[in-house]
Amino acid sequence: MASPAAHLKSASEGGGVDVTAAVHACMEPVDGARKAEAEAEMEPPSSSSTTASSSCLSLTPPLPPSVELSAVLTDTRLTLDVYLGGAAALPLLWGSVVEQLRGLQYLRLGSEEQAGLLAAVELLPQLTELCSLAIRGHRFPDSQGDPLPGLLTTLPDSLSSLSHLKHLDLSFNQLTCVPPCLLRLPALSELLLCHNRISALPDDFGQLLSLTYLSLKGNRLQSVPPCVGQLKVLRTLDISDNILHHLPDEIGSLGELVELEISHNKLQQLPESMGFLVALRELVIYSNELRVIPDCLNRLPLLKMDVRDNPLGKPPTPPPLPPTQDLTGTEVPKLHLRFNQHSFFVSSAGCHVFLPGGAELVFPPRCLTATTKLRWAEKRPDRKWVWLEEHDVLLSRPLELRPHGIRFLKPVEVCVPYHRRSRGEVVLRTFDGQSWSTLTSHLRRGSEENCCHPGGRPARLACSSVSHFSWFIAVSRPVRDTCSVTPSGALLVSSLDSGIKLDFPPDSTAQTRVITLQVLQVFESELQALCGDPQATVSPLLCLSQNPSLHFLQPVKVQIPLPPGVTGHTADLSRLHLLHGDPSAQTWTDITSQVSLYVTHLYAVFYITHFSWYWLWYTTQRCVSGVVRKVYQRLKQFKVQFLVLQRKTDPAQVLLQCLPANKVEGRVQSLSEQYDGPQPSDLCDLLEGEQFFAGFERGLDIVTDRPDCIEGRLCFVFYSSLKNVKEVYVCPARGQKGLVRGQVSFYRGDIPSSLPEEVAKKRKGLDHQWLATLPLRLPALRLENSLNMEEQQYPPLNLGDPESGYLTEANLLSISLQIGQDWRVIGINLGMSYEELDRIQYKHRDNLGALVLDLLFHWARGQRNAGPGSVSRLVAAMIESGRKDLADEIEDIVSLGRRKYSESLRRVGLEAERLQEAQL
């Protein structure tokens, strides 16, 4: 139970949030529900009349098992909106404690559950003593962290019998009109219909003669009827975030109006009658289309106005110029590229370029003065091409556009395809050669004609307009809300949870600052499993930052919702802890005793002078800081499992993959027809972008002459939304014959620099870098025997030449076993005849691995006398066949070989001689 001081503070806040003259980058209307809560909290403590009934009445279901009647019902108040589906408890209570409910004055219901809501609404006319009623949506998040919408669409006509009802809150629902029964509530003084779908007010809306507070924020109003002028005692009117084009002259009849909020509309002028609003103190009209403020408003001496984001003083927008005869208004030509087309030309006419894989580039007309050759390439998601911030997730492979630094006369739209992400916002990042930056991005679906899979849905695209070419990646990050804070103050409201607010008082800063707010939702079940406390629950984690980073001159008020299931009336305040996080040191400190922290019925409020991370915990743990540090570190990690599978037709071909645990089952099922192997590994923890290695042990070996091999181990980089998969050819180690019972072990790579010291210590040394080990059984293969026959029949085979690049026989062997079912189309693109392909297929009709091996070696042997360029022909055939992954691998191997060849020449002193010969 909150202390008396806390109640007094809550009551002082009851009138709502003050609106300043320079307010609000993002603002919610004054919540009359706070006033009702504060008045109720000022009442003397209720008697124990409900205690006896709580022991004999079970509220399970619909409420959680731990909830007793006394936790939700007092003499005059019933609170059911802090439990999902809690509205269904009202009919249950009506059948058990009906006499007590008849005297109910304050009732709060959630509207996210349809069946319980309908039953509860039917009972409302029986509660004739009600003074305050709230039926709101957006009280609980869904599985993806998004707020659940309210489902209320109407109210019964019999609700007009509630003659004592003064306060009514129906926000965040699906009302399309004002229910007629509301117009017959004689005592109604506060009405909140925010964030519904109301498109018009009824002509008899002026019957609400007792109305003092009206909020219609976030609806679809196109006009306000003249009857609003009949609301003679109205003091606060909020009609922001609608599509109003004008206001009626009758608005000047609201002689008692003190606050008027009409921001985020399409108003082009204000009526002169507003000069009669002599009581008006605050007028918020930012983000409209106003070019002139009427002089009558300047004559109101006590009026404060917020007129930001209006074209004040600017001349009317001139009509558009008629289209010229050139390229203006014409559709730009389209260009579809194949995998082997890495360059293209764009003229001054512009072009819409469709890249393989779903990416799109839109060049508007006259963005270039002359025809220009441009290039593109997709990079492997190596860590040197990827920059991730805290809680970021990589959603795409890096896209490189060349030439770097080229400037366009008009912005070019770059659209990068990305994998689906359930939480967070998707943005594009670019690298200018020195640092990464985040671009202003928007999301859309790609063109159906550029769909990656025939008949499938178009790709999801993250798009941004740029004036230069560089590297681009798509990243998911927590949603960011920003605002500019001036010396006059501001209010920032989270777009994810309207209950999270930052209130900056006047004179809190001497210069304008840009404030950023990020909110991280944490699921209760996940938290309790990590910290070992079945009763632990937390509020959303707040990540606050600012530019410039200076302490505030006045304390900033922060409001956050209490942890789920906790209310100000039932909370044990000794279990409530406010934690301060340092993102650079990765430490957490309990600052509960160092700040001014108090609670209302639904929210916790505290004051700070500098920004960082803040997290509100409700737990029985004593050493909270240590628990929070461990939990936070675990929340950043992904639970993963490793797969080691062998192709059924060729056990020497091994697939290795690392997947988040929730994707493993589906992946194993999709591979079960072609692959076989041990069960996935036990659960392990990996960070986004963390490096790890696969080592082949106990008699197994792989071809290490490939770029992704480091000291004999395959190198991986884990990205949770991308495929961390590789296929390799496995052979017995030297000296091993017959059946080999080996294993594959996975090890961590370099220790990330961002890890806390105590976590980094656990990852030092070979033993602590070990992640998992899976068995791998390699039988005595027929393929091995056939290979020995080929080696006896033909001399060692190398493709290409050292100077331009070559592939060794081991390289070809590794590549061949990754071709799989694509062997025929690759053979056709290599120039082999259908007769040759049919002969090879018949020869190896029961062994796909031997078939592919014979195909590739047969073609390679035919290239001995074909002159230079055989490696380039192989790369082109792979790209033409849709196997760009193999083409990239071949190019990497060739590049590595050329580098080794040049180094060997320098070691023996032949490099200078070769350059001189080339010059001659």
N, C-alpha and C positions, 0 to 999 in steps of 0.2 A: 504494500500500500504506500502511495506517495506521501511524503511529509506535508504538514500544513503549509510550509513555505513553498513547496512545489505547487500546491493547489493555488496559492495566491498568485504565483508567477503565471500559472496556466490561465487563471482568470483574467490577469492583466493582458494576456495575449488574445482574449476571446473575440475582440472586435475584428480580428483578421490582420493581414499584413499591410503596413503602411505603404502608400504609393507615393513616390517622390517625383520631382519634376523631371529628372533625367533617367527614369527607370527603364529597367526591364528589357534585357535582350530577349528574354523568354519569360512570360508571366502567366500565372494562374489567377483567376479571380479570387476576391476575398471570400473565404469559405465561411459561410454562416454557420456551418456545422461546428466549427471551432467554438463559436459563441455559445451554442447550445451545450457543448461539452463542458465549457468553462463554468456556465451557470449551474450545471448539474454537479460539477465537482465542488462548488461552493456550498452545496447542501450538507447538512449534518450527516454523519455516518448512518447508514441504514441499520435497522434493527435486525435481529437474528431470525426474523420470521421465516426466512427461506432455508435456514439451516436444517430444520427438521425434515422439510420436504426433500432436500437434496439427497438424504440417505435412502429414500424410498423410491426415487424417480431416477431411472437410468436414461441417460442421454445418448447412449451408444447403440446403434447409429442414430442420427447422422453425425453427432459430434464425436471428437476423439475420446478414447476411453478415459483419459486423465481429467476430463472436464466435468466438474460438478455443477449443480444448479446454481450454487452461490457465486460461481465465477462469472455467470452471464446475467443473472437476474437479481436486482435489488427491489426495494419497495416500488419504485417508480421508473426504473430503467431496465431495458432488456437489450443486450448487445450480442448480435449474432453474425456480424460482418467480419469477424476476425477468424472465422473457420470456414473453409470452403464447403459449400452446401449447407451452411448453418441455417438458412431460411427454412429448411425442412423441419427444424426443431420447433418452430412456432406452433403448428397444428398439434404436435406432441404435447407441448406445454399447455395448450388450450384445453386439451382433454384431461389434464391432471391438476393444474392449479388455476382453473378458470377464474376464480374469485380474485386472485391476486393480479391476474392479467387485466381484469376490468379496470383497475386503477392505474394502469400503465400510462406514463406521460412521455417517455423518451424511448424510441425504438429505432434500431439500426439493423438493416438487412443487406446482405450481398445479393447481387442479381446475376451471378454467373452460372447458376444451375437451374434449368427450366422447370422441372417438375416441382421442386421444393418452393420455387418462387411463386408459381401459380397458386399452390395451396395456401401459401402465406398471404398473398394479396387478397384472396377471397375472405380471409378472416379480419382484414383491417377494419371494415366498417363496424365490427363488434367492439373495437377498442375506442370507445367514445370519449375517453379522457385524454387522448393523445394530444400533446402540445408540439412535439418534434418528431419527424419521421424522415429517415434517410434510407433510400433504396439505390445503392450505387454499384456500378461496375468498376473494373480496373482495380480490384482489391487483391487479386492473386495472380501470379505468373503461371504460364503454361510450361510444358516440358522444355521449351526452347528459351524460356526467360521472358517471353512477351506477355504483357498484361492481358488477362482474359476479359473479353467484352461483356458488358451487361446485356441481358436478354429481355429487359422490360420493354414492351411495345405499347401498352395501354394500361388504363386503370378502370375499375368498375365505376359506374355512375353512383352507386351507393356510397362511395367514399365521401361524397358531399355531406354526409351525416356527421363528419368529424368537425363539429362546430368550434372546438377549442384549438384546432391545429393552427399553429403560428409559423412553424418552420418546416419546410419541405425541400428535400434534396433528392433529385432524380438524375444526377449527373452520370455520364459515361454509360448511357443506355442506347436504345434504338427507337426512341420516340420520333415519329414523323410529323406529329402535330401536338398541340397542347391539349391534353385530355379535357373534355368539357366539364367533368366534375370539379376540376380545380377552380373554375370560375364561380362556383357556388360555395366557396369556403370563406365565410365572412371575416374570420379572424386572421387569415393568412397574411403575414407581414414579410416573410423571407422566402423567396422561391428561387431555387437553383436548378436550371435545366441545361447545364453546360454539356458540351460534347455529345449531343444527340444528332438527329437528322431532320430537325424542324426547318421547314422551308418558308413558313408564313405564320403570322400570329392572327388569331380570330378577330373579327371586327368588334366583338364585345369584350375584348381583353380589358377594357377600362373599368369593368365591374369590380376588379380587385382593388377596392378603394383603400384598404388597410395596408397595401404593399409598400414597404420601405426599402427593400433590397431585392433586386432582380438581376439575375445573371443568365444570359443566353449565349455565352462564349462558345465558339467552336461548333456552330450549327451551319445551316445553309440559307440563312435569311437573305433575301434580295431587297427587301424594303421593310420599313417600320410603319404600321398603320397609324392614322391620325389619332385614334382613340387612346394612344399611349399618353396623350396630354391630359387625360382625366385622372391619372395617378398622382394626385395632388400632394401626397405625403411621401412620395418616393425620394430617397436620399442617395441611393447608389444604383447606377445602371451600367451593366457591362454587356455590350453587344459586339465585342471584338471577335476577330477571326471568323467573319462571315463574308458575304459578297455584296455588301450594301453599296449602292451607287449614290444615294442621297438620303437625307433625313427630312422628316416632315416639319413644316413650320410650327406645328403644335408642340414640338419639343420645348419651345420657349415657355410653355405653360407650367413646367415643372418647377415651381417656385422654391421647393424645399431641396432640390437636387444639389448634393455636395460633391459627388464623384461621378464622372462620366468617362467610360473606357470604350473607345471606338477604334482602336488600332487594328491593323491588318485587315482593312477593307479596301474598297475601290472608290472611296469618296473623292470627288473632284471639287466640291465646294461645300461650305457650311451655311445654314440658313441665318439670316440677319436676326431672327427672333431669339437666337441664343444669347443676345445681349441682355435679355430680361432674366437670365438665370443668375440672380443677384447672390444666391447662396453658394454658387459653384466655387469650389476650392481647387479641384484637380481635374484637368482635362488631358486625357492621353489619346493622341491622334496620330501617333507615328505609323509609318508604313502604309500610307494612303497615296493618293494622287493629287494632293492639294498644292496649288501654285500660289494661293493667296489666303491669308488669315483675315477674317472680317475685322474691321476696326472696332466693332462693338465689343469684341472679346478683350481687346487691349484696354478697354475702359473699365474692366472688372478688376478692382485693385487687389483683391486677395487671390486671384486665380493664378495657378501654376500650370504651365502647359509643357507637354513633351511632343515636339513636332519633328523628331528625327525621321529620316528616310522619306521625306516628301520633296518634290521638285519645286520648292518655294523660290519665287523670283525668276524661274526659268520661263521662257516663252513657250507657248503651246507647241506640241510636236508637229512639225510640218508634214503635209501628206507625202506619202512615198513617191519617189521619182518614177516616171514611166520607164518600163524596161527598155534597155538598149537593144540594138540589133545583134550584139555579139553573144557572149556566153551566159549573160545574166538570165536566170530563170530556167535555163535548159538543164536537163538531167545529165549528170556527168557520166562518161563512159564507164563500163564495168570491166574488170580484169580478174580472171580466176587463175591462180598460179598452182602448179603442181609441186610435189615434194622436191623435185630436182631443179626447180626454177628458183634460184636464190637472188636473182636480179630482175629488174623491170624498169621501164621508162615511164615518166610522167611528164606531160606537156602542160602548157598554160591552160588547156581546156579542163584540167583537173581529171580525177579518176577515183573510182571506188574499187579498191584492191581487196580481194578475198584471198587470204593466206591459207595454206593447208593447216588443218587442226582447228579452224574456226575463227582465227584472228582476222580483223578487218582494219583497213586504213582508208580514210576518206579525205581526199585532197580536193578542196574547193577550187572552182575556176579562178585563174590568175593568182594562185598561191606561188607559182614559179614563173619567171619571165621567159625561160627557155626550157626545152626538153632536157631532162636530167635523168641520169641513171642512178637508181637507188637499189639498196641491197637489204636483205633480211636474213636472220638466222635465229634458231631456237637453241639456247644453251642448256646444258645439263644443270640441274639446280645445285651447283657447287656453292660452298659457303662464300667464296670470293665474289659471286654474283648476287648474293642475297643479303639484305640488311633487315633484321627484325627487331622491333622494340618489345618491351615487356608485354606478354600475353598476345603477341601477334602470331598468326598462322599463315604460312605460305600456301597460296591457292593456285599458282601457275608456274610453269617453267619460264625462266628469264627470256624475254624477246629482245633481240638486238636489232636495231635499225641503223643503217649506215647510208652515207658517211656521217660520222659523229660531228655535231656542231653545225651542220647545215641549217641555214635560217630560211624560214618561209615567210612570204609577204602576208599570208593569212594563216590562222591557226589550222592545223591538221588534226583530225580526230583519230586517235589511236585506241583501238578496242582489243583488249586481251581476254581470251577465254579463261574462265576459272572454274574450279570444282566447287560444288555446292557446300555452303557452310551454314550451320543452323543458327549460330549466335554471332553477334557483332556486325559491324558494317564493313563493306568491301571497298577498298581504295586502291588506286594505282600509285606505285612509287617509281621514281626515275633516278638514274645515276648520271651525273654530268662529268664523270672522270675523276672527281675528287670527293664528292659526298652525295648521299642519298637525300631525296626530298619527297614529300607526299603531295600528290596532285589533287586538285578539285575533280572529283569523279562522279559519274552517274552510271547507273546499271540499266541494261536493256537486253533483250533477246537478239541473237544474230539473225541473219537472213536464212530463210528456209532453203534457198538454193546453195548455201554454203554449209549445209548440215554435215557433220562428220560421219554419221551413220545413215544410210538410206532409210527413209521412213521414220527417223528419229526426230526428237525435238531439237530446235536450233540451240546453239551453245549459249550459255550465260556469258555476257560480256561486261567487263569493267572498262568504261570509256573516259577519255579525257582529251581536251584540246591542248595541243602543244605547238610550240614554234620552232622546235629543234628535234633532232634525232639523237637517240642514246639507247640505254638499256631500260626495260620496263618490266615490272612484276606486279601481280595482283596479290594483295594481302588482306586478310581479315583481322580487324582490331576491335576492341571495345568501342561502342558508340561514344563519340565526343560531342559535348555541348559546350559552346563558347559564347562569350559576350565581352563587350568592352565596358570597363568600369571607369567612370569619370569621378571627379571630386564631388559631384552631386549624388552619387550612390547608384545602385542598380539591384536587380533581383534576377537570379538565374535559377531556372527550374529544369530538372532533368526530364528529357524526353522519354526516358524509359520508365520512370516512376515519378508521377507528379507530386508525391509526398516528399521528395528530396529537393530541398531548396537552399540556396545560398543568398543571404540578405546582406548587402553591403550598405552600411549607413552613410549618410553624408559625411564628407571630410575623412573618409577612411583611406584615401589616397590623395597625393598632391599632383599626380600625373595619371594619364590614362593608361590602364593596364588591360591586357588581354587575358581572360580567365578561361581555363579549360577544365571541364568536369567529365570524368569517366566513371561509370558504375559497373561493377562486376557482381553478378548474381551468383550465389553459392547455394547448391541444393542441400537441404537439411540432411537427407539420408547419407550423402557423400561426406558431409562434415562429421556426422556422428561416428561413422566408420573410421575416419582418420584419427579423431581425437580420443576415441574410446569412451565418450560420455553420451549415453543414450538420451539425455535430456538437453544436450547442448543445441543451441540455435543461434543464428547470427543475422544481423542486418546486411544489406548489400555493402560491399567494399567500395569506399569512395577514393578515387585517385584524383587529387587536385593539383593543378600546376598553374603558373602565371608567368607572364613576360611583361616587364622585367621582374626578376625574382627579388622582391623586397618585402620586409615586414609591413603589415598594414598599420596605419596610424590609429585606427579605431578597431575594436573587436568585430569580427565578422560572424554573424549568426548562421549556424548550420542546423538544419532540421532533417532528420532521417526517420524512417519508420522503425518502430520497435521490432525486434526479431519476431518471426511468425509464431503465433500462439501466445505471445506475451502482451499484456495490456498494462496500462498504468495503474489499474485498480488491483490487479492480481500479482504484479511482479514483486519478487524479492530483490530489492535494490542492491543487496550485498552480493548478488550473483551477476550484476550488470557491470561490464567492464568496457571502457573505451580504450582502444589500442591505437597508438601512433606508429606508423611505419616509415622507415627511411629507405627509399628505393635504391640508393647507391650502396649502402652498407648491408642491405637485406636484413635489417633488424627490426624488432617490434618492441614497443615499450608501453606498459600500462600507465595511462595518464589520467585515470578516473579521478584521483584525488587532487589533480593539478588544474583542472578546468572547472568552469561553472556548468554543470550538467544537471538537467532536470527533465522530468518526463510528464507528458500529458497522457490522455487515455490511449492514443495511438502512436505518438511520436516521442522521440528523444531530441532535445535541443541542447546545443553547447556552443561556446564562443571560442574563436581562435584568432591569432594574429599572423600566422604564417601557414603556408600550404604544404601539404605532403599527402600521405595516405592515412585514412581513418577507417576503423573497423569496430563495430559495436557487437560485443559477445554477451551471451547469457549462458553461463555454464557453472557447474559445481567444481570445476578444477581450481586449484589454488595457484599454482605457478602458471599463470595465464600466458605470460610473454613467451615462455619456452614452447608451450603447446601451439600458440598461434604461429610462431616461426616455422615449426615443423609442418603444420597443416598447410600454410601458404606455399611452402616449397613443394609439397606433394601435389597441391592443386595445379602447379605449373607443369607437372610431369604427366606424360601419357602412359597408360597401361598398355603394353605392347606384348605381342607374341611373335616368335620366329617360326618360319616354315622352311623345311628342307625336304623337297620332293624330287623323285626321279621319274623321268618319262618311261612309261610302261614298255614302249617299243624299243627303247634304248636307255638302259639304266645308267650309262655313263653321262648322260645329259641331266644336269642337276639344276633345279630352280631353287633360289634362295630369296626369301622375302621377309620383310618386317612390317607388321600391320598393327594398328590399334586393335585392342582386344574385341571391340564390338563389331569389327569387320572380318574377323578371322573365319567364322563359321560359313558365311556366304562365299568367301573366297575359296575355301577348301572344297565346297560343293561344286563350284564352277570348274575346278581343276580335276575333280575326281575321275573323269572319264579318260584323261590323258596321263595323269600323274599318280604316283603312289609313294608312300613314305610314312615315317613315324607321325604320331600325333604332334600337334603344335607344342612349342615349349611352354614352360610355366610363365606366369606373368612377370614382366620386368618393367622398369621405369626408364623412360627416355625423355629428354627435353626436345622441343621443336628446334631443328637445326643441329642436333648433336651428332657427332661422328662416331661410327662404330665399324668394327672389322669382323670378317668371317675367316677363320683359319681352318684348314683341312689337316687332320691329325690321324695318327695311328695307321700309317700305311697308305694314306691318300695324298695325291698331289694334283696340282692344276698348272696350266700354262701361265706363267707369271710375266710373260713378255706382253703386257697390256697396261695402259695408263692407269687403270684403277687398282692396280696391285702395288702394295707397299710392303716391302720386306716379306714377300710371300703370302700376304693376306689381302683378301678383297676389301676394298674401302667402300663404305656406304655413308650417306648423310640422311638422317631421318627427318622427313616432313610428313606430318600426320595426314594431309589431304592429297598427297601424291603417292605414286607407286614406287616403293622402295624394293625393287625386284631386279634380279640378275640371273642369267642362265650361263653356266660354265660347263666345260668338258672336264670330267674327273678321270684320272688314270691312276693305276697303282704306283706307289713310290718306287724308286729305283731299288731293284733287288726283290720286290714283292711279286709273287706269282700266284695264280689261281684266285680263290675267293679271298676278298679283303673285308674285314669287319672294322671299318674306321668310324670316324665321327667328325662332325663340324661343330666348332665352338665359336661363339660370338663374344667379342671383347669391346669395351668402351675405347674411344679414341682420346684425343686431347681433352683435358679437364676444362670445361668452359670457364672463362675468366669471371663470369657473373655469379658463380656459385658462392654461397657463404663458406667461411673457412671450415666449419665443422662438417659440412657436406663434402667439401673438396678433399678433406683428409681421408674420408672413407673410399675415395676413388683413386687413391695412389697405390702403386704397386700392381704387379701383374695379377695377383690373386684377386684383388679387389676390383680389377677392371673386367673380370669375367662376368658374363651375363647369363649364358645358357649353353648347353651342349646337347646335340641331337645325334643319334646313331645314323650311320650311312653304310649300307652293305653293298659292296661292289662285286658281283659274281664274275667268274671267268667268262669274258664276253666273246661272242663270235666276231664282233666288230674288231676286236684286237687281233684275231687271227687273220681276218681279211686284210687288215692294215699291214700286217707283216708281209703278206703275199704281195701287196702293192709295192712295198718297199723293196722287196727282192726283185720285182719285175721292172721297176723304174728307178732311176737315180733320184736323190733328194730333190724336192721341188720347191723353188722360190719364185714368186710372182712379182714382176717389176724389176727395178734396179735400185741400187743404194742411193743414187743422187736424187732421183725423182721420187723415191719411196718404193719399198717392197714389202711383201708379206711372206713370212716364212711358212714352211709346211705346218708348224705348230699353230701359227695364226689361222691358217685356212681350216685346220681341224677344229679349232675353237669356234670359228664363225659358222662352219657347216652345221654344227649341232644346235644352233640357235634359229635355223631357218624354219624347221618344222613343216607345217602344212602349206607354206607358201612356196614350196620348192618348184612347182610347175610354172607359176607366173614368173618367178625369178629366172628359171631356165629359158623361158620364151624371150624375156627382156635381155638375156645374155646372148641371144642370137642362135640358140640351139634349135634344131628342127624337131617337129613333132615326132618323127620316127625315132630320133635319138632318145627323146623323153619317154616314149612308150617302151623302148627296149630296156632302159634303166629301171622303169617301174616294174616291168615283168621280172627282171632279174632279181629285184629286191622287194617283191610284193609282200613279204611278211616282216620286213625290217625297215622301218622308216628312217632310222638313223643311218644305216648303211646306204640306203637310197640317196639321201641328201649328200652324204660324203662322196659317193661315186659321181653324182651330178657335178659337184663343185670341182673335184679333182680332174674329172674328164674335161671340163671347160678350161681349167688352168693349164693343163698339159697342152691344149691346143693354142695357147697364147704364147708359147715359147718363140715362135717365129712370126708373131703378129706385130712386132715392133713395140715402141714405147706406148704408154697410155693404157696398159691393161688394168692397172689398179683403178684408174679413173673410170674405165668402162664398168668395172665391178660396182663402184660406188653409185654410178648413174643407174645401173640396173636395180640396185637395192632401193633407191629413192623412187624409181618408176614403179616398183612393186609395192610401194607403201611401207617399206621397212627402213624408215629413216633412222631408227635406233641402231641398226646394223651399219648403215652408212656412216653415222657419227663415230661408231666404234672403229671402223676401218680407217677413217681419216685420222683419228687419234693415234692409232697404231703406226700409221705411216709417218705422221708428224714426229712421234717419238723415235722412230727409226732414223729419220733424216737428222735429228738432233744428235743421236748417238754417232752417226756416221761422220758428221762435222767435227764432233769432239775427238774422235779417233784420228782424223786428219790433222787436227791441231796438235795432238800429242806427238805425232811423228814428224811434224814440221812440214807437211805437204799442203796445208791450207793456202799458204802464201803462194806456192808454186802454181796451184790450181787457179787462183785468182788472176795471176799474171798471164797464164795461158788463155784464160777466158777474155782478158783485155786485148791480147794480141789477135 
